[in-house]
Amino acid sequence: MDKNFFINYTCRNHFSLVRLPSVVSGAVAFSRGEKAAKEKNYITAAKEYKKAAEKYSDSTLVLAKLFLAQYYNLQIDEAYDTFALISGRESDSELVETANLIYSKINTYYYPQSNSFYTTLLEYYDNTEILVEAITEYLDYYPDDVCATYYLADKKFELKKYDEAEQLISKVVAQYDDFYFGHLLLAEIYCEKGDYNKSVQHCLKVLADNQQNTTALGNYVRAELKLGDVKKGLELATKTYNLDKTNPLSMANMALAYHYNNMPKERDEMFEAFKNGIYKDAYTINLLTSIFNGELEWRK
């Protein structure tokens, strides 16, 4: 696919709400998307831009705006596909520059430099220890591969090698400050290491660019509960849950927040909903059960 967003910077295909006599709902959705994007609420923005795109499927501007919202939501594959629809088109120069820059970041951060990385994943996926060794060898050939380095750090995290994971991903984030996956992983690492203030800092870094990033909000909830600000934890948990009431992490965090705010009825109702949800997570169920019945002192 051509990595240049447009052939030139003319404005012939510029989107205009006034000239679109189609259903008013499309124009309203675009307007709502613009408002949400300005407020850095990109889950809302993406939903509204998608509605507008359904009405104006050939509009370069609408699709470009959807592409940007998907990127900030870390819907990377969806953003890549949306970019494919508008690559080679014409539009205004500022939008072109922004879209090209974001597309470059996607390729740098979220896709490996060589297809051999995928082969490595498929071959050793079921054995984390061997997979770590294989990715380490891969990085000898591609030391600047952000995607592979992140994946290695994530696997080190799974193995509870938190210091090694921190060292790996910190180097990447130092070079690429807007690599959001890196900040989210560091937030988890610091939470596991008990450095909750640092965890919050990395959550806030992501939320500064997208106030509706549910992963950052979820980590933020747990850090605040650990720090003892249970009211703030409940406020953040409620905000996250309202963004997506089917998200298992959001449901688990709501149950936790209710528990530490002495709301047992609400806690039990949410926990039952979590256990009966589509994504049944035995580890989290056991963890929450042990916290709620007093077997585990989660906040120390």
N, C-alpha and C positions, 0 to 999 in steps of 0.2 A: 504493500500500500504506500502511496506517495505520502511522505511525511511533511510535505508543505501543505498548509491548511487551504490556501487559495492560490490561484495563479497570479492574480494581481489585486490591487487594493481599491478597486472602483466600488461605487456604492449602488450600482444599478439594481441589485436584488435586495436592497435594504427593506427590512420589515416595516410596515406601517399599519397600525391598528385602524386608522381612518379609512384605508382603502380595502379593508376586508369586511365585506358585507355578510360574511358567514355568521353562524350563530354567535350571539353576543357572549355566550359562556366562554368561548375560546379567548376572546379579548380580555374578559374578566380574569380568567385563569392566568394569562400572561402577566397582567397587572399585579396579581397576587404573588406570582413568582418573583417579579421584580422587587416587590416590597420585602418578601422573605429573604431574598438574596442580599439586599441592602443591609438587612439586620443580621446577616450571616446565620440564618436558619435554613440550612440547605436541605434537610429532609422535606420540609414544607415547600421550598423552592422547586425541588426536583419533581414533586408530585404535581404542582401547578403547571410547571413547564411541560410536563408530559401530557397533561390534559390539553394544553394549548397545541402541542405537537400533533395530537390526534385530530384537531380541527384544521391545522395548517401544516400538513405533513411535509410540504416542500419548502417551508420557510427556513432559510438559512439562519436567520437570527434566533428563532425559537430553538432550533436544534443546537446551535452553538451555546446558548444559555443553558440548555439541558445538559450538554456535555460538561460544562464547568461545574454545575451543581452536582452531577454524578461524581466528578473527581473529588470534590470536597467531602462528599458522603463516603468516599473510599469504595464506591461501586466501580471498581477499576475496569472490569470486563465490559460492563454496560457502557462506561464512558468511551472505551476503545471502539466499541461497535457504533456508537453515535458519531464519533469522529469520522469513521469510515463513510458515513452518509454525506458528510459535508466537505470532505477532503477534495481540494481542487476547485471549489466554488469561489465566488467573489463576495466580498463584503467590506465593511469599513476597517481601516488600517489598525485601529486600536484593538478591535476584537480579534483580528487576525494575529496580531502580535501576542496577545494573551493566550489564545487557543494554541498557537504553535509552542509557546513556552510550556504550557501545561502538558501538551502531548509529549514534549521532550522529557519532562519529569516522569511521566508514566513509564516511558521506555527505560529511563535510567533507574528508577526506584523499584518498579514492580514486575519487570520481566528480566530473566537472566540473559547474560551475554552470549551464551551458547546453548543449543538444544541438548547438549550432552548432560546438562543439569537435570533435565526432565528424565533422561534415561537413568541417571543416578537415583532420583527419587523413586521411580517405578521399581528399580531393582532391589533397593534396600529399605523400602518404606516400612516394612513390618518389623525391622530391627533397628531401633533408634541408635544404639551404640555403634553399629557398623555404618549406619547412615551418616552419623557425625564424622566418622573417619573418612568416608567417601567424599563428603562435601568439603572437608578440610583439604583433601587432595585436589579436588576441583579448583579450590581457591588458590592453590599454588600456581595454576595456569591462568586464572582470572582473578587476581587479587583485588581488583576494583569493582567486582560484581556486587552491587548493593543488595540485590534480591537474594543471592546465595548467602551472603554474610548475615542478612537478617534471618534467613531460614536456619542457619547454623546456630545463631544466638538463641532462637526460639527452641530448638531441640536441646540446647544446653540448659535452657530454663526448665524444660520438661524433665530433665535428668537432675534437677535441683542444683545444678552447678551455677549458682546465681552470680558469683564473682566473675566467672569466665564469660557468662552471657552478657553481663554489664560491660565488661571491657570491650567485647566485640562490637556491641551495638552503639556504645558511647562514641567510638571512633567514627562510625558512620554518621551519627547525628551531629557530631562536631563539624563534619564536612558538609552535610546536607541538613540544614536546620529545619526544613519543612518536610522532612520525611516522617509522616505522621505515624506510620506503623512502628517506626523506631521509638518515637516518644511513648506510644501506647505500651510497647514491650517494656521500656524502662519504668513506666508507671507500675506495671505488674511486678517487675523485679524488686523495686524499692519497697513495695508493699510487702512482699514476701520477706525482705530483709529487715522489716520493721522501721524503715525510714519513711514514714508516712508523709512528712512535709515535702520531701523530694518527689514522692509519688504524685502529690497534688500539683506540684510545679509542672510536671510533664503532662498531666491531664489538662491543666490550664493552657499550656502551649497549643494543644490541639483545639481546645474549645475557643481559643482566640480567633481561629479561622472558621470554625463551624460550631456554633453554640448547641447544635443538636447532634453532635457525635455521640451515639449511645454507648459506645465502648468506653470513651473517655469519661462520660458521665457515670457509668457503672463503676469504674475504678475509683472515681472521685467519691462516690457514695461510700464505698467500703473504707477508703482512707479516712473520711470524716467520722465514720462510726468508730473506727479504731482510735482516732484522736480524741473522741469523747464528745464531739459536737453532734449529738443525736438528732436534734431538731433540724440542723442543716442537712444531715444525712437523710432524714425523712423528706425534706423539701426537694432535694436532688433526686431521690428515688422516685418520688411522685412525678416529677417532671419527666424523667426518663421513661417511666411506665406509661405515661400518657402519650408519648411519642409512638410507642408500639406495645400494645397490651398483650401481644403474643410472644414477645421476646423473653426467652427463659431466664436470661441474666437479669432483666428488669424485674421479673416476677420474684426471683429469688432475693434480690436486693430489697424489694418492697417488704417481703416477709421479714427479712433481717431488720429493716428500719422500724417496722411495727413492733418487733420484739423488744428492741432497745428503747422504744418510746412507751413501753408498758401498755401496748394495745393488743392483748392476746387474742381477742375475737377476730380482729382484722388480720392478725398474723396467721392464725389457723386457717381462715378462709383462703388467704392468698397461697399458703403452702399447699393446701388441697388442690387449688387450681394449677399450681406448678406441677404437682405430682401427676395430675390428670391431663397435662398438656401433651402436645405432639412430641416434643423433644424431652424424653425421659432421661435424666442424668443421674445415675445411681450414686456417683460420688457426691454430687451436691445434695441429693436427698439425704444421704447418710450424714453429711456434714451439718446440714441444718437441723436434722433430728437431734444430733448430739449436742448442738448449741441450745436448742429450745428446751430439751429435757434436763439441761444442767450438767451433762457429762463432760462437755468441753467448754473451757473458759476461753472463748474466741478473742475477747478483748482483755488484754493483760495490762 
